[in-house]
């Protein structure tokens, strides 16, 4: 079968359209959703940066998309195909990784359009390269000639442009990584200061590092908030704080302070990572107090008091307990003084609110 120059032009034109579409799809993957995470209270969508969670690489993806457009215009078939295969593999890896994250999570994860667009764009670039390769093969076999001088001139002009695009994308990525490195240090600094305030049992300072709607999953702040620990212990005795005299209240307050000062024994920041584009996750190994059960000892003291004073009515028994709250607080103090400490991992999530990072979630293995 003989081919004419018009046949070759049709191959070229088809390859051009498909390649341009592929390059545009690769670029569009940056502005579409990578995945959606559904929770019991609604859903939150993340905007993809290249391949969503690899947000540091968004400038590289921009550079690759633009270079794919250049390669298509310049008809560099083999380079097109090789580049398309690399991007296709990258997209398949990203898709597989997101699916694994969804399977290992308690949340419901749905794939968005970003990664499929990246994969389709890469596939179209490969197809475009195949059309250009077919046109080149036909040209070699056909008894027709094509003006290649102008194309070679265009290539010579475009090579520096493509090199410049790649350099700019690498510089942009480097700047992004450097910027995030500084932001990571800022998130780590806020977490360190928060835990240092906890070591000093400085509740008021700790609160300054928390967002207004901080999700304190395991109730860490309860150990440092006045009235919570004391009331909890008093409830096991059947006594309310408001019923106590001033001496008993002072004893309860002193025990709460002692507990707050003793709760956290030490900490060490072990890592900082990003979650999406605006949330930073800081991990810390901490040693927190592990109290012995004080209920049995308190119950024994209560029996001894009952035998000694022999209350006749429930009201007299409760009055006896209220009058001896300082004694029960001494039991608690003794337990704190002889407590052991257990290692646990804290997870802090931070987000920038205005000019400062705030802790939006605290979680740890109790």
C-alpha positions in Angstrom: 0.0 0.0 0.0 1.3 3.4 -1.0 1.0 6.3 1.3 0.9 10.0 0.4 2.1 13.0 2.3 -1.5 13.6 3.2 -1.7 10.2 5.0 1.4 11.1 7.0 -0.1 14.5 7.9 -3.3 12.7 9.1 -1.1 10.5 11.4 0.7 13.6 12.6 -2.5 15.6 13.2 -4.2 12.7 15.1 -1.1 12.3 17.2 -1.0 16.0 17.9 -4.6 16.1 19.1 -4.2 13.0 21.3 -0.9 14.2 22.7 -2.2 17.7 23.5 -5.3 16.2 25.3 -3.0 13.9 27.3 -0.8 16.7 28.4 -3.8 18.7 29.5 -5.2 15.8 31.4 -1.9 15.4 33.3 -2.1 19.1 34.2 -5.8 18.9 35.2 -5.0 16.1 37.7 -3.5 18.9 39.9 -6.9 20.7 40.3 -9.2 17.8 40.8 -10.0 15.6 43.8 -7.7 12.7 44.6 -10.0 11.0 47.0 -12.8 11.6 49.4 -12.8 10.5 53.0 -16.2 9.8 54.6 -16.8 9.9 58.3 -19.8 9.3 60.6 -20.3 13.1 60.7 -20.0 13.9 57.0 -17.3 13.9 54.4 -14.2 15.9 53.7 -12.6 16.2 50.2 -9.0 16.7 49.5 -7.8 18.6 46.5 -5.1 16.8 44.6 -1.6 18.2 44.3 -0.2 16.0 41.4 -1.0 12.8 43.2 -2.7 14.2 46.3 -0.6 13.0 49.2 2.7 13.7 47.2 1.9 17.4 47.3 5.7 18.3 47.4 5.8 17.0 43.8 3.2 19.3 42.3 5.8 21.4 40.5 7.4 18.3 39.0 3.9 17.2 37.7 3.4 20.7 36.2 6.8 20.5 34.5 6.1 17.0 33.1 2.7 18.1 31.8 4.2 21.1 29.9 7.1 18.9 28.6 4.5 16.4 27.3 2.9 19.2 25.4 6.2 20.2 23.9 7.1 16.6 23.0 3.8 16.2 21.2 4.3 19.4 19.1 7.9 18.3 18.3 6.8 14.8 17.3 9.5 13.1 19.5 7.8 9.7 19.3 10.2 7.6 21.3 10.7 10.2 24.1 6.9 10.6 24.2 6.3 6.9 24.7 9.1 6.5 27.3 7.9 9.5 29.3 4.2 8.4 29.1 5.2 4.9 30.4 7.0 6.4 33.4 4.0 8.7 34.2 1.6 5.8 33.7 3.6 3.7 36.2 3.7 6.6 38.6 -0.1 6.9 38.3 -0.8 3.2 38.8 1.5 3.2 41.9 -0.4 6.2 43.3 -3.8 4.5 42.7 -2.7 1.3 44.3 -1.3 3.2 47.3 -4.5 5.1 47.9 -6.5 1.9 47.7 -4.3 0.3 50.3 -4.7 3.4 52.6 -8.5 3.0 52.3 -8.4 -0.7 53.1 -6.2 -0.1 56.2 -8.3 2.8 57.5 -11.5 2.8 59.6 -12.8 5.5 57.4 -14.5 5.1 54.0 -12.2 6.2 51.2 -13.4 6.9 47.7 -11.1 7.5 44.7 -11.6 10.8 43.0 -10.8 11.8 39.5 -7.2 13.1 39.9 -5.3 9.8 39.6 -7.5 8.4 36.8 -6.9 11.7 34.9 -3.2 11.3 35.4 -3.3 7.7 34.2 -5.5 8.6 31.1 -3.2 11.5 30.3 -0.2 9.3 30.3 -1.9 6.7 28.2 -2.9 9.3 25.6 0.7 10.6 25.5 1.8 7.0 24.7 -0.8 6.7 22.0 0.3 10.0 20.5 3.8 8.8 20.5 2.7 5.6 18.7 1.0 7.7 16.0 4.1 9.8 15.5 6.2 6.7 15.3 3.8 5.2 12.8 4.1 8.4 10.7 7.9 8.2 10.9 7.8 4.5 9.8 5.5 5.2 6.9 7.7 8.1 5.9 10.7 5.8 5.7 8.9 3.3 3.5 6.9 5.7 1.4 8.3 7.4 -1.7 7.5 10.8 -0.4 9.6 13.4 1.4 8.7 15.6 4.3 10.3 19.0 5.1 12.2 18.2 8.2 14.5 21.2 8.3 11.9 23.4 10.0 11.2 20.6 12.5 14.8 20.3 13.4 15.1 24.0 13.8 12.1 23.9 16.1 13.6 21.1 18.2 16.9 23.1 18.6 14.8 26.0 19.9 12.6 23.9 22.1 15.3 21.8 23.8 16.4 24.8 26.0 12.8 25.6 26.7 12.1 22.0 27.9 15.3 22.0 29.9 14.2 25.3 31.4 10.8 24.0 32.3 12.3 21.0 34.0 14.8 23.1 35.9 12.0 25.5 37.0 9.8 22.6 38.1 12.8 21.1 40.1 13.4 24.5 41.7 9.7 24.9 42.5 9.7 21.5 44.1 12.8 22.3 46.1 11.3 25.5 47.3 8.1 23.7 48.2 10.0 21.1 50.2 12.2 23.7 51.9 9.1 25.7 52.8 7.4 22.6 54.2 10.5 21.7 56.1 10.4 25.1 57.9 6.7 24.7 58.5 7.3 21.2 60.0 9.8 22.7 62.4 7.2 25.3 63.4 4.6 22.5 64.1 7.2 20.6 66.0 8.1 23.7 68.0 4.4 24.3 69.0 4.0 20.7 70.1 7.3 20.8 72.1 6.2 24.0 73.9 2.8 22.4 74.6 4.3 19.3 76.2 6.8 21.5 78.1 3.8 23.4 79.5 2.3 20.0 80.5 5.5 19.1 82.3 5.2 22.3 84.3 1.4 21.6 84.8 0.7 25.1 83.4 -2.9 24.7 82.2 -3.3 28.3 81.1 -0.3 28.1 78.8 -1.3 24.7 77.4 -4.7 26.1 76.4 -3.0 28.8 74.2 -1.7 26.1 71.9 -5.1 24.5 71.3 -7.7 25.4 68.8 -11.1 26.3 70.1 -12.6 23.0 68.8 -9.6 20.8 69.6 -10.6 17.1 69.7 -9.0 15.8 72.9 -9.8 12.1 72.2 -8.5 10.6 75.4 -9.1 13.5 77.7 -5.4 14.6 78.2 -6.5 18.0 79.4 -8.6 16.5 82.2 -5.4 15.8 84.0 -4.6 19.6 84.0 -8.1 21.1 84.4 -9.1 22.1 87.9 -12.0 20.3 89.3 -12.0 17.2 87.1 -9.6 14.7 88.8 -10.7 15.7 92.3 -14.4 15.4 91.5 -13.8 12.1 89.9 -12.1 10.7 93.0 -14.7 12.2 95.3 -17.4 10.6 93.3 -16.1 7.2 94.3 -16.6 8.2 97.9 -20.1 9.5 97.2 -19.1 13.1 98.1 -19.6 16.3 96.1 -16.9 19.0 96.2 -19.5 21.7 96.9 -20.4 20.0 100.2 -16.8 20.2 101.6 -15.5 22.7 104.1 -12.6 25.0 103.2 -9.9 22.6 104.7 -11.2 19.6 102.7 -11.4 21.7 99.5 -7.8 22.8 100.0 -6.7 19.2 100.4 -8.5 18.2 97.2 -7.0 21.2 95.3 -3.5 20.3 96.5 -4.0 16.7 95.3 -5.2 17.8 91.9 -2.1 20.0 91.6 0.2 17.2 92.7 -1.5 14.9 90.1 -1.1 17.4 87.3 2.6 18.0 88.2 3.2 14.2 88.2 1.1 13.1 85.2 3.7 13.6 82.5 7.2 12.4 83.3 9.0 13.1 80.0 8.6 13.3 76.2 10.5 13.1 73.0 9.4 14.2 69.6 9.8 11.3 67.1 8.5 12.5 63.8 6.6 15.1 61.9 4.6 14.5 58.7 2.0 16.2 56.5 -1.6 15.0 56.1 -3.0 16.7 53.0 -1.9 20.2 52.3 -2.6 22.0 55.6 -2.5 19.5 58.5 0.7 18.4 60.2 1.0 15.3 62.4 3.5 15.3 65.2 4.4 12.1 67.0 5.9 12.0 70.5 7.0 9.2 72.9 5.8 10.2 76.4 5.9 8.7 79.9 2.6 9.1 81.7 1.6 8.1 85.2 0.2 4.7 85.9 -1.6 4.8 89.3 -2.2 1.8 91.5 -5.8 1.2 92.4 -6.5 3.4 95.5 -10.1 2.3 95.9 -9.3 -0.8 98.0 -7.2 1.2 100.4 -9.8 4.0 100.6 -12.4 1.3 101.3 -10.3 -0.2 104.1 -9.9 3.3 105.7 -13.6 3.8 105.5 -14.3 0.6 107.3 -11.8 1.5 110.0 -13.5 4.9 110.4 -16.9 3.2 110.6 -15.7 0.8 113.3 -14.2 3.7 115.3 -17.0 6.2 115.1 -20.0 3.8 114.5 -22.3 6.1 112.5 -26.0 5.2 113.0 -27.5 6.6 109.8 -26.4 7.0 106.2 -26.3 10.8 106.8 -23.9 10.3 109.6 -21.7 8.0 107.5 -21.5 10.6 104.7 -20.7 13.3 107.2 -17.9 11.1 108.5 -16.4 10.8 105.0 -16.8 14.5 104.3 -15.0 15.4 107.5 -12.1 13.0 106.6 -11.6 13.9 103.0 -8.0 15.1 103.8 -7.2 11.6 104.9 -8.5 10.1 101.6 -6.5 12.7 99.7 -3.4 11.5 101.5 -4.2 8.0 100.2 -4.3 9.5 96.7 -1.1 11.5 97.3 0.7 8.4 98.4 -0.4 6.5 95.3 0.9 9.4 93.1 4.2 9.4 95.0 4.7 5.7 94.4 3.3 5.5 90.9 5.1 4.0 88.0 5.2 5.5 84.5 4.3 3.8 81.2 5.6 4.6 77.7 3.0 5.7 75.2 2.8 7.4 71.9 1.1 10.7 71.5 -0.3 11.9 68.2 -0.9 15.7 67.7 -2.6 17.1 64.6 -1.9 20.8 63.9 -3.2 23.3 61.5 -2.3 26.9 60.9 -4.9 29.3 62.1 -3.9 32.8 61.1 -0.2 33.2 61.7 0.2 30.4 64.3 -0.2 26.7 64.5 -2.9 25.3 66.7 -3.4 21.8 67.9 -6.7 20.5 66.5 -6.5 16.9 67.8 -4.8 15.0 70.6 -4.7 11.2 70.7 -2.6 8.7 72.6 -2.6 5.1 73.7 -3.8 5.2 77.3 
